[in-house]
Amino acid sequence: SGPYHVDVYQKSDGTIKLTGYDKNAAIVPKDELIIPDKYDGYVVSEIGYECLCQNNDIESVVIPDSVKTIGDRAFFRCKNLNSAVLPEGLKEIGYSAFNGCNLENVVLPESLVKVGKSAFANNTAMTAAVIKGKTEFDQSTFTGCTNLTSVAFHNVINALPSYMFQDCAKLQSVQFPMKVKTLGSYIFKNCKLLDNIQIPDTVTEIGSYAFYNCTSLRSIAIPKGVTEIKSSTFAYCENLTNIAIPDSVKIIGESAFSHCTALSKITLPRQMSKIGNIAFWYCTSLRKIALPEGISIIDTQTFEGCVSLQDIYIPASVKKINSCAFNKCKSLSNVYFGGSEAMWNDIVIVDDSDHGNKYLTNPIMNRYWNQTAASIGF
């Protein structure tokens, strides 16, 4: 409200879009901004591209239910904007629409269909977000909302995008959408206070780096439909001590658990097809592990720096052990092999200039033939 000079554009349906205002006028939008539902007799249906971009004078905005679309960067870096009432009826919010504002919380209405990239990113005052609808999100929705502590989804959403909560360093409470199947890559990267999270059992895909550097995460259960733990999913989760991996998982990606320094034991599925390189790199507390039947290679640097690793079961399916797979595994004492001594001698163990597998080929190693995972208690 107020006698501003407003720039408008008439749309083909007879409604109007607000496109901006005269920044040099005597009176400009400030404090509380109430956007009218009509302007010169026309229904206001859209707040356009960069309409109020970088206005540092508005502190709150009330948007009428006539508005269906908030355009790209409409309120971008309105750094003193701490409140925005988003009405039922709103259908779309564009990319970076509220990026860099000072919103304290946000409630996204049930009517909302689509939210663009980084729409609410870098709202460092925000503590809570509620999503009421079946909204489709582009990536980085709340990236950098460093004080966001809780988020609640109240409806059915199939996929949450990449980077959605990256760098939300205080996030602790997540109520997931119903029937969610996909968690995007980097979704919770650097969420350092996330310690008690239950991934819904509807989830079948977890993106790479999803929980990277979640340093408070202690326990996690992978849902039964997941087939792959992707690259760096749990890397640098330094307090992770308990992880449940279902038999549906066939692939562990590169660096998936690297630098999980508190992980002393992990039970892998009985049958798998691949474990990527540096998968358990510098898991310095890991004491024993049984590798699954079906893997043919122990890849480069898989267990490098696992200085506490004493006992390992290696299945007869393994034909090659790549360079530095057991580099710096100075405690390795017992190898339990699923095949005969002759089969062990046929394994290609790559020796490099660092002699990175010397702890495995050490002549004083205890080696036991024709063993099973049960031999070391798995």
C-alpha positions as CSV (number, residue, x, y, z in Angstrom):
1,S,0.0,0.0,0.0
2,G,1.1,3.6,-0.5
3,P,1.3,6.0,-3.4
4,Y,4.3,4.5,-5.1
5,H,5.0,4.8,-8.8
6,V,4.6,1.1,-9.8
7,D,5.6,-0.4,-13.1
8,V,3.1,-2.9,-14.4
9,Y,2.6,-5.1,-17.4
10,Q,-0.7,-6.4,-18.6
11,K,-0.8,-10.1,-19.3
12,S,-2.8,-11.9,-22.0
13,D,-5.4,-13.0,-19.5
14,G,-6.2,-9.4,-18.5
15,T,-4.4,-9.5,-15.2
16,I,-1.3,-7.5,-14.4
17,K,2.2,-8.3,-13.3
18,L,4.0,-5.8,-11.0
19,T,7.5,-5.3,-12.6
20,G,9.1,-2.7,-10.4
21,Y,8.8,0.8,-8.9
22,D,10.5,4.2,-9.2
23,K,13.4,3.9,-6.9
24,N,14.0,7.7,-7.1
25,A,10.4,8.7,-6.1
26,A,9.7,10.7,-2.9
27,I,8.0,7.7,-1.4
28,V,9.3,4.1,-1.9
29,P,8.2,0.8,-0.4
30,K,9.4,0.4,3.2
31,D,8.6,-1.2,6.5
32,E,5.4,-3.2,6.0
33,L,4.5,-3.7,2.3
34,I,1.0,-4.8,1.6
35,I,0.7,-5.7,-2.0
36,P,-2.9,-4.9,-3.3
37,D,-5.0,-7.6,-5.0
38,K,-6.1,-5.0,-7.6
39,Y,-4.2,-2.1,-9.2
40,D,-6.1,0.5,-11.3
41,G,-9.0,-2.0,-11.3
42,Y,-6.9,-4.9,-12.6
43,V,-6.2,-8.1,-10.7
44,V,-2.6,-8.4,-9.6
45,S,-1.6,-12.0,-10.4
46,E,2.2,-11.8,-10.5
47,I,5.2,-10.1,-8.9
48,G,7.7,-10.0,-11.7
49,Y,11.4,-10.5,-12.2
50,E,13.5,-8.4,-9.8
51,C,10.4,-6.4,-8.8
52,L,11.7,-5.4,-5.4
53,C,15.2,-6.8,-5.7
54,Q,17.7,-5.4,-3.2
55,N,15.2,-3.1,-1.5
56,N,16.7,-2.7,1.9
57,D,13.8,-0.7,3.4
58,I,11.0,-3.3,3.5
59,E,10.8,-5.4,6.6
60,S,7.6,-7.4,5.9
61,V,5.5,-8.2,2.9
62,V,1.9,-9.4,2.7
63,I,1.0,-11.0,-0.6
64,P,-2.7,-11.3,-1.6
65,D,-4.3,-14.5,-2.7
66,S,-4.7,-13.1,-6.2
67,V,-1.0,-13.6,-6.8
68,K,-0.2,-16.9,-8.5
69,T,3.4,-16.3,-9.3
70,I,6.4,-14.7,-7.6
71,G,9.0,-14.2,-10.3
72,D,12.7,-14.9,-10.4
73,R,14.7,-12.7,-7.9
74,A,11.6,-10.8,-7.1
75,F,12.8,-10.1,-3.5
76,F,16.4,-11.0,-4.0
77,R,18.7,-9.7,-1.2
78,C,16.0,-7.6,0.5
79,K,18.3,-7.9,3.4
80,N,15.9,-6.5,6.1
81,L,12.9,-8.5,4.9
82,N,12.1,-10.7,7.9
83,S,8.5,-11.7,7.2
84,A,6.6,-12.8,4.1
85,V,3.1,-14.0,4.2
86,L,2.6,-16.4,1.2
87,P,-1.1,-17.0,0.4
88,E,-3.0,-20.1,-0.4
89,G,-3.5,-19.8,-4.2
90,L,0.2,-19.1,-4.9
91,K,1.4,-21.6,-7.5
92,E,5.0,-20.7,-8.4
93,I,8.0,-19.1,-6.8
94,G,10.9,-18.3,-9.1
95,Y,14.6,-18.9,-8.7
96,S,16.4,-16.9,-5.9
97,A,13.0,-15.1,-5.3
98,F,13.9,-14.6,-1.6
99,N,17.6,-15.5,-1.7
100,G,19.6,-13.4,0.7
101,C,16.6,-12.0,2.7
102,N,16.3,-12.1,6.5
103,L,13.2,-14.2,6.7
104,E,12.8,-15.7,10.2
105,N,10.5,-18.6,9.1
106,V,8.5,-19.6,6.1
107,V,5.3,-21.5,5.5
108,L,4.8,-22.6,1.9
109,P,1.1,-23.0,1.1
110,E,-0.6,-26.2,0.0
111,S,-1.3,-24.7,-3.4
112,L,2.3,-24.2,-4.3
113,V,3.3,-26.3,-7.3
114,K,6.8,-25.3,-8.1
115,V,9.8,-23.6,-6.4
116,G,12.8,-22.4,-8.4
117,K,16.5,-22.9,-7.6
118,S,17.9,-21.2,-4.4
119,A,14.5,-19.6,-3.7
120,F,15.1,-19.2,0.0
121,A,18.9,-19.7,0.1
122,N,21.0,-17.7,2.5
123,N,18.3,-16.6,4.8
124,T,20.6,-16.7,7.8
125,A,17.8,-15.6,10.3
126,M,15.5,-18.5,9.3
127,T,14.9,-21.1,12.0
128,A,11.9,-23.0,10.8
129,A,10.3,-24.0,7.4
130,V,7.0,-25.7,6.8
131,I,6.0,-27.1,3.4
132,K,2.3,-27.9,3.2
133,G,1.9,-29.0,-0.5
134,K,3.0,-31.5,-3.1
135,T,5.5,-28.9,-4.2
136,E,8.3,-29.7,-6.8
137,F,11.6,-28.1,-5.8
138,D,14.6,-27.2,-7.9
139,Q,18.0,-27.5,-6.2
140,S,19.5,-25.5,-3.3
141,T,16.1,-24.3,-1.8
142,F,17.5,-23.6,1.6
143,T,21.2,-23.7,1.1
144,G,23.1,-21.6,3.5
145,C,20.2,-21.0,5.9
146,T,22.7,-21.4,8.8
147,N,20.2,-21.0,11.6
148,L,17.5,-23.3,10.2
149,T,16.8,-25.9,13.0
150,S,13.6,-27.6,11.8
151,V,11.8,-28.4,8.6
152,A,8.5,-30.2,8.2
153,F,6.9,-31.5,5.0
154,H,3.1,-32.2,5.4
155,N,2.4,-33.8,2.1
156,V,3.4,-36.3,-0.6
157,I,6.6,-35.3,-2.5
158,N,8.5,-37.9,-4.6
159,A,11.9,-36.2,-4.7
160,L,13.9,-33.7,-2.7
161,P,16.5,-32.0,-4.8
162,S,20.3,-31.7,-4.7
163,Y,21.8,-29.2,-2.2
164,M,18.4,-28.5,-0.7
165,F,19.7,-28.1,2.9
166,Q,23.5,-27.8,2.2
167,D,25.3,-25.7,4.8
168,C,22.3,-25.6,7.2
169,A,24.7,-26.0,10.0
170,K,22.1,-26.0,12.8
171,L,19.5,-28.3,11.2
172,Q,18.4,-30.9,13.7
173,S,14.8,-31.9,13.0
174,V,13.5,-33.1,9.6
175,Q,10.0,-34.4,9.0
176,F,10.2,-35.9,5.6
177,P,7.5,-35.9,3.0
178,M,5.2,-38.9,2.7
179,K,6.2,-41.3,-0.1
180,V,9.5,-39.6,-0.7
181,K,11.7,-41.8,-3.0
182,T,14.7,-39.7,-3.8
183,L,17.1,-37.6,-1.7
184,G,19.2,-35.5,-3.9
185,S,23.0,-35.3,-3.9
186,Y,24.6,-32.9,-1.3
187,I,21.1,-32.6,0.3
188,F,22.4,-32.4,3.9
189,K,26.1,-31.7,3.2
190,N,27.7,-29.9,6.2
191,C,24.6,-30.2,8.4
192,K,26.9,-30.5,11.4
193,L,24.2,-30.8,14.1
194,L,22.1,-33.4,12.3
195,D,22.3,-36.3,14.8
196,N,19.0,-38.2,14.8
197,I,17.6,-38.7,11.3
198,Q,15.4,-41.5,10.1
199,I,15.4,-41.9,6.4
200,P,11.8,-43.0,5.4
201,D,11.6,-46.6,4.2
202,T,10.0,-45.4,0.9
203,V,13.4,-44.0,-0.2
204,T,15.1,-45.9,-3.0
205,E,17.8,-43.4,-4.0
206,I,20.2,-41.4,-1.9
207,G,22.4,-39.0,-3.9
208,S,26.2,-38.7,-3.6
209,Y,27.6,-36.5,-0.8
210,A,24.1,-36.6,0.8
211,F,25.4,-36.7,4.4
212,Y,28.9,-35.5,3.7
213,N,30.6,-33.9,6.8
214,C,27.5,-34.5,9.0
215,T,29.8,-34.6,12.0
216,S,27.1,-35.2,14.7
217,L,25.5,-38.1,12.9
218,R,25.9,-41.2,15.1
219,S,23.5,-43.8,13.7
220,I,21.7,-44.3,10.4
221,A,19.7,-47.0,8.7
222,I,19.6,-47.3,5.0
223,P,16.1,-48.2,3.7
224,K,15.6,-51.7,2.2
225,G,14.9,-50.4,-1.4
226,V,18.3,-48.6,-1.8
227,T,20.6,-50.5,-4.2
228,E,23.7,-48.2,-4.1
229,I,25.5,-46.1,-1.5
230,K,26.9,-43.5,-3.8
231,S,30.2,-41.6,-3.7
232,S,31.1,-39.8,-0.5
233,T,27.5,-40.2,0.9
234,F,28.8,-40.5,4.4
235,A,32.4,-39.2,4.1
236,Y,33.7,-37.3,7.0
237,C,30.9,-38.3,9.3
238,E,33.4,-38.5,12.1
239,N,31.0,-39.6,14.8
240,L,29.1,-42.3,12.8
241,T,29.4,-45.5,14.9
242,N,26.3,-47.5,13.7
243,I,25.1,-48.0,10.2
244,A,22.6,-50.6,9.0
245,I,23.0,-51.6,5.3
246,P,20.2,-53.8,3.8
247,D,20.9,-56.7,1.5
248,S,19.4,-54.6,-1.4
249,V,22.6,-52.6,-1.6
250,K,24.9,-54.0,-4.3
251,I,27.3,-51.1,-4.8
252,I,29.3,-49.0,-2.4
253,G,30.7,-46.0,-4.2
254,E,34.0,-44.2,-4.1
255,S,34.8,-42.6,-0.8
256,A,31.4,-43.6,0.6
257,F,32.6,-43.9,4.2
258,S,36.0,-42.3,4.0
259,H,37.2,-40.6,7.1
260,C,34.4,-42.1,9.3
261,T,36.9,-42.2,12.1
262,A,34.6,-43.5,14.8
263,L,33.3,-46.5,12.8
264,S,34.7,-49.6,14.5
265,K,32.5,-52.2,12.9
266,I,30.3,-52.3,9.8
267,T,28.3,-55.2,8.5
268,L,28.1,-55.4,4.7
269,P,25.5,-57.3,2.7
270,R,26.4,-61.0,2.0
271,Q,26.4,-60.4,-1.8
272,M,27.6,-57.3,-3.6
273,S,29.0,-56.5,-7.0
274,K,31.3,-53.5,-6.3
275,I,33.1,-51.5,-3.6
276,G,34.6,-48.3,-5.0
277,N,38.1,-47.0,-4.3
278,I,38.9,-45.2,-1.1
279,A,35.5,-46.4,0.2
280,F,36.8,-46.9,3.8
281,W,39.8,-44.5,3.6
282,Y,41.1,-43.5,7.0
283,C,38.4,-45.3,9.0
284,T,40.9,-45.3,11.8
285,S,38.7,-47.2,14.3
286,L,37.6,-50.0,12.0
287,R,38.8,-53.3,13.6
288,K,37.3,-56.0,11.4
289,I,35.3,-56.4,8.3
290,A,33.9,-59.2,6.1
291,L,33.9,-58.4,2.4
292,P,30.8,-59.6,0.5
293,E,30.7,-62.5,-1.8
294,G,30.6,-61.4,-5.5
295,I,33.2,-58.6,-5.5
296,S,36.1,-59.3,-7.8
297,I,38.4,-56.3,-7.0
298,I,39.5,-54.7,-3.8
299,D,40.1,-51.3,-5.3
300,T,42.7,-48.6,-4.9
301,Q,43.2,-47.3,-1.4
302,T,39.9,-48.9,-0.2
303,F,41.3,-49.4,3.3
304,E,44.2,-47.0,3.3
305,G,44.9,-45.5,6.7
306,C,42.7,-48.1,8.5
307,V,45.3,-48.3,11.2
308,S,43.2,-50.4,13.6
309,L,42.1,-53.0,11.1
310,Q,43.1,-56.4,12.4
311,D,40.9,-59.0,10.9
312,I,39.4,-59.2,7.4
313,Y,37.4,-61.8,5.5
314,I,38.1,-61.8,1.7
315,P,35.8,-63.9,-0.5
316,A,37.1,-66.3,-3.1
317,S,35.4,-64.1,-5.8
318,V,38.3,-61.6,-5.4
319,K,40.8,-61.8,-8.3
320,K,42.7,-58.6,-7.9
321,I,43.8,-56.2,-5.1
322,N,44.7,-52.8,-6.5
323,S,47.5,-50.4,-5.3
324,C,47.6,-49.2,-1.7
325,A,44.3,-51.0,-0.9
326,F,45.8,-51.8,2.5
327,N,48.3,-49.0,2.7
328,K,49.2,-48.0,6.4
329,C,47.1,-50.9,7.7
330,K,49.8,-51.6,10.3
331,S,47.6,-53.6,12.6
332,L,46.4,-56.1,10.0
333,S,47.0,-59.6,11.6
334,N,44.6,-62.1,10.2
335,V,43.3,-62.7,6.7
336,Y,40.4,-65.2,6.3
337,F,40.1,-66.2,2.7
338,G,37.1,-67.9,1.2
339,G,39.2,-70.1,-1.2
340,S,42.2,-72.4,-1.2
341,E,45.8,-71.3,-0.8
342,A,46.3,-71.9,-4.5
343,M,43.5,-69.5,-5.3
344,W,45.0,-66.9,-3.0
345,N,48.3,-67.2,-4.8
346,D,46.5,-66.5,-8.1
347,I,45.2,-63.1,-6.9
348,V,46.9,-60.2,-8.6
349,I,48.1,-58.0,-5.7
350,V,49.4,-54.8,-7.2
351,D,52.7,-53.7,-5.7
352,D,53.7,-50.1,-6.3
353,S,56.7,-47.9,-5.4
354,D,55.1,-47.2,-2.0
355,H,54.7,-51.0,-1.4
356,G,51.2,-50.0,-0.3
357,N,50.0,-53.6,0.1
358,K,53.0,-54.7,2.2
359,Y,50.8,-55.3,5.3
360,L,48.7,-57.8,3.3
361,T,51.7,-59.6,1.7
362,N,53.7,-59.6,4.9
363,P,55.1,-63.2,5.4
364,I,54.3,-63.2,9.1
365,M,50.6,-62.6,8.4
366,N,48.2,-65.3,9.7
367,R,46.3,-66.6,6.7
368,Y,43.4,-69.0,6.9
369,W,42.0,-70.9,3.9
370,N,38.5,-71.9,3.0
371,Q,36.9,-69.6,5.5
372,T,33.5,-67.8,5.7
373,A,32.4,-64.4,7.0
374,A,31.3,-66.3,10.2
375,S,35.0,-67.0,10.9
376,I,35.3,-63.5,12.2
377,G,31.8,-63.2,13.7
378,F,29.8,-61.8,10.8
